[in-house]
Amino acid sequence: MAINAIDENGNPVDWWFMYKVSGESKTSNGGKVLGTEYIYFDAETSANGKAALSQYQVDKAGALPNTLAQIYTAANPSLGWFCYNDENPLTDQVDGDRGHTKGVLAFDLESNTAFWLIHSTPKFSPKGAYGYPETGIKMAQTLLCITLESADVAQLISRQMFVAQQPNVYLASDIPEALQKLPNDGRVKLIQNQAAQGTTPVQCVLPFNSKGGTKFMSIAKNKTWGLDFYNDLVGPTLHENLDVETWEHDPVPPDPDSDKVHTVVDFSGIDLNPLGYDIAWEESDDHAKLAISAKSEAIHYVCVGDINFTLAQRKRGGGTVAFQCEPLWESLSSILRGVMTHPKQTDTAT
């Protein structure tokens, strides 16, 4: 059975992006929102389109439950998948030794299809049936889901995740029959929640394609790499100045990249009014893991990942996925507000 990213209407789509609003959001007249609303954009959005507020609530319907429904089906001997999160939704425990990573990777060997969901929501996704955690509603969250070119691409991603992101896998399928005699396959290792051992610093960049031919780049580092992820790896890899919006309650790194050419700056909040929605929230209520190219750049990337722009995250593995989509970049660039370049008071990073 083919598996894919699934859109708002239940149809396969090459990729989709969501930005769930913060439950602490306000309207201009002081009104509140539920915190389950989200703006949505996918590969089928027209070149002149922009991210739009979904008609659905993330805890009830839409692209996210539509996509994850595929792993909640009856057992399929050719289907493999694993859910990973440093904040385990089954035990409520935080594994600070594993990567600061959150997502779902699923693949079907018979149809040679796969999808990868990257998100920033602690204690998600659940066991048995879809549900969105109450703990994820207060903060804004970012999500990106990609229909991969093949199940082989899922293997390459798994290999990178094993050595760099070192995810905490808390829920997984059985090992598909065709992989049971391949213990060194990265997919097998992660289904079994194995993690690379040793203290060798690792940073790696993995280009890959979606099924529809969109070019993506997975950029990752392990916990012993030691430098700053956005300053010293993402910015220099893309050769771009970056604007970031992440959970930044620890002191942030200095602005200049290690190449002394590019800079990384963070923002004070999000305002959806440029997209036509009277909703805004502060950075302190945002748990996104988002970076985009600065407006000054000629080429514009969108990066969605699972690691923060803070000094503390230098000791955690994690990554981001970069790609080019001008209308999505324009939407995101329009809603970031208030450059912040000063360190913040130390708090708990999640």
N, C-alpha and C positions, 0 to 999 in steps of 0.2 A: 504494500500500500504506500503510495507516494505521500510524503509529508512536506509541508511548506509553511512559511509565514502565511497567516490567514488574515484577511482584511476585516474591516468593520462589518461588511455584509456577508461574511462567511466564504469569501472566494480566495483562492490562492493569489498571492502578490509577491513580487520580488523582494521587497523590504518595506518595513514601516517604522515610524518613529513616534513616540509619545512623550509629552511633558505633562505629568500629572501636577495639578495645582496644589499649593499648600492649603491645608485645612485652616491655617491662620490667615489666609488671604482676606483682604478687605476690598470693598467697592468704594467709589468716590463718595457715596453718602453714608459710609460706615457700615454697610451691610456685610454679611458673612456668606461664605460658600460652604458646601458640604466637605470639600477636600477630596472628593472622588471624581471631580470633573478633570478633563484633560484635553490638551490640544493635540491634534493628530495630523500626520502627513505621511503619505506613502509614495511608492514608485509610480503610481498611476495618477498622482496629482499633476495637473497640467503645468507646463513650463512657466505659465503666468500665474500659477496658483500660489497659495500661502497656507501655512498651518492654520487649522480651523478647530474651534471648540467642538468636540464630539457630541453627538446626541445621546451617547451612552454614559453610564457611570462605571468606573473601572472595577468596582466590586461586583457588578451585576452582568455586564454584557460588553460586547465590542471585540476589537482585534485581539486583545490579550487573552481573555478566556477562550475565544475561538481558536487561537493557535495552540494553547496548552491543552485543549480538549484532546488533542491527538496523542498525548502521552498518558491520558487517563482512560484509554480504551482497553479492551481485553488484550491479554498477552498475545504477542505476535513474535514468532521465533526469529524474524529478520529485523525486528525493531530494537534499537538500543537507545538509551537516554540516561542522562544524569542531571540532577539539580544540585547546585552548589551555592553556598552562602556562608560567610564567616559568622553570621548570626543565625544559628540553626533554629528553624521554626518548629521542629519536633521536640527539642529539649530546652529551648530558650537560652542555650549556652552560646558564648562567644569564643571562637577559636582564634586568638590573636597570633598564634604561631603560623597558621596557614595564611594564604593570600587574602588581601582585602578585596574579595571578588564575589560577584553575585550573578547568577545566570542559569540558563538551561541549554544544553546541547543535545540534540536528538538526531538520529540517523536511521534510515531504513536500507538495509543491504540489498534486498530483492529489487526495489525500485531505484536504487542508487540516488536517493534524495536525502536532504537533511535541512535542519534549520538551527540557527543559533540566536538565542535571546540573551542580550546583555542588559542588566538593569541595576538600579541602585537601592532597591527596597529591602531593608532588613526583614528577616523572618518570612521570606517568600521564596518559592511557592510551596503550598501545603501538600499533604499526602492524601491520596484517595480521590479527591475531587477539587475543582477550582474554588479558591477563596482568596480574598485580598485582606491582609492583616490590618486590624485597627491601628496597630503601632506604625503602619506605613502611611496613614492618612494625614497626620499633622504636618509632615514635611512634604515639600515638593519632591518629585522623583523623575528621573529620565529612564527611558527604555528604548532599545533598538532591537528589532528582530529581522534577520536576514535569511532568505531561502538560499542555501549554499548551492554551488554549482554541482556538487556530488557528495556522496558519502565519503569519498576519498578526501575531500577538503575538510570534512569533520575530523578525519584522522590527523591531518596536518595541524589543525587547530588544537586538537587534544595533545599532540606532542609538545606544542609550544606551551600549552597550559600546564602540562606536567612539570616541565623544567623551569618555567618562569612564574606564572601566576600561582601555582601550587594551591588549587582551590580546595575548600572544605566540602567534599561531596557528602551530603546527608541523606540523599534519596536517589535510588537508581533502579533501572530495569535489571532483569537477568542479562547475563552476557549472551548476545545472539549466538546461535549455534555455529555459524560460519567463523566466529572469532574465538571460540573456546580453546583452540589449539594454538592461539597467537598471543601468548602472555605479554609480549613486548609491544603490542599495539597500544598506542596511547589511550584509545577509547576503552580498552579492557582495563588498563591501569586505573583510569579515573572512575569507571563504574565500580571498581573495588576500593576506591578512595585511597589509592597509593599516592605518595608524594615523593618528589626527588629529594635525595639526601645530600649532605655536604654543605660546604660554605663557599663554593666557587661563585663569584659574582656572575649573574646572567642578565643580559639585555638582548632582545631579539625583535626583529621586524619581519612579519609574515604577510606578504601580499597575497590576496586571494580574490576570487570572483564570485559574485552571486550567480544564481541560475540564469538570470536575465542579462548577465554580462557586466553589471556594475562593478567597478574596481574598488576594493576595500583594502585596508592595511591594518593588521593587528599589531599593535606596538605594546610590548610588555617587558617587565623586569622582575627579578626575584628580590627577596628581602635582604640579601647581602650585597646587592649592587651598590647601595650606599649613597648615590647621588639623587638629585631631585627629578622626579618623573617628567614633569612638564617642562622645566627649565633645561634639563640636561639630556632629555631623550626625545620627547614629542616635538618640541620646537625645532631643535636642530635636524631631526629626521625630516620634517615637513619643510624646513627652511622658511618658517613663518613666525611672525609675531602672533601671540595667542591671547584671546580673552577667555577667561575661565569662570565657571559658576559651579562651585562644589561646596561640600560641607567644610567650612573653614574656621572651626572653633579652636584650632591650635594656631600658633604663630605660622605665618606663611613665609616661603623663601623670598629672597630678594628678586627684583624684577628681571635683571639681565640673564639671558641664557648663557650657558657655558661657552658658546661660540663667540660671545661678546658682540654679537650682531643683533640678535632678536631678543624680545622681551615677553614676559608673561604678566598680565595684570588680571586682578579679580574684581568682581562687581558687588554692589551693595544690595541688589535686588532685581526683581522681575516685574515688568508692567505689561500686561497684555493689551492695553488700549490701542497701540499701533496696529494690532490685528483685528480691532473692532470689539474687544471684550473688556468690560469695566472690572477687571480683576488685577490686583497687584499684591506682592508679598515681599518681605525682606529676606536678605541673604541668610539671616539667622534661622529662617523657617524653610530653608531650601537644602535638600539632601541630594541634589543633582550631582552628576559626574560628567559635566559638559565642558567642552572647549571648542572654540571656533576661531578661525583666522580673524585677525584684526581687520577693520575696514580699510586700512591702508594697503593691504596686500592685493596683488593682482589676481592671484589664485586663492580661492576660498574653500577651506576644509571645514567639515563638521566632525567632531570627535565625541563619541559616546562611550563611556567606560565605567570603571568601578573603583577608581582611586582618587583621593583628594589632593588638592594643591596645598599641602601643609608639610612642615618639617618632620612631623611625626611619621608620615607615610613613607619616608625614606627607609624605614625598617620593615615595610610590608611589601609583599609581592602584589602585582596587579597590572592592569592594562587599560587600553582604550582602543577603539576601532575608528579609523579615520576614513572619510570618503568625501567626494565632491558632489554637491547638489545645490546649485545656486539659489533656487527659490526657497529651499529650506534654510540655507544660510542667511538669506535676506530676512526671513521671518524671525529667526533667532537673534540676529544682529539688531533688529529693531526693538526687541523687548528687553535686552540687557540695559541696566541703568546704573549710574553712579560708580565710577571707577574707585576701587579701594586699593591702596598700595602700602598700607601700614599693617604691621603684625597685630593680631587680635589676642585677646586674653585666652590663656590656656583653658581648654574644656575637654570633654570626652569626644573624640572623633569616632563616628560610626559609619 
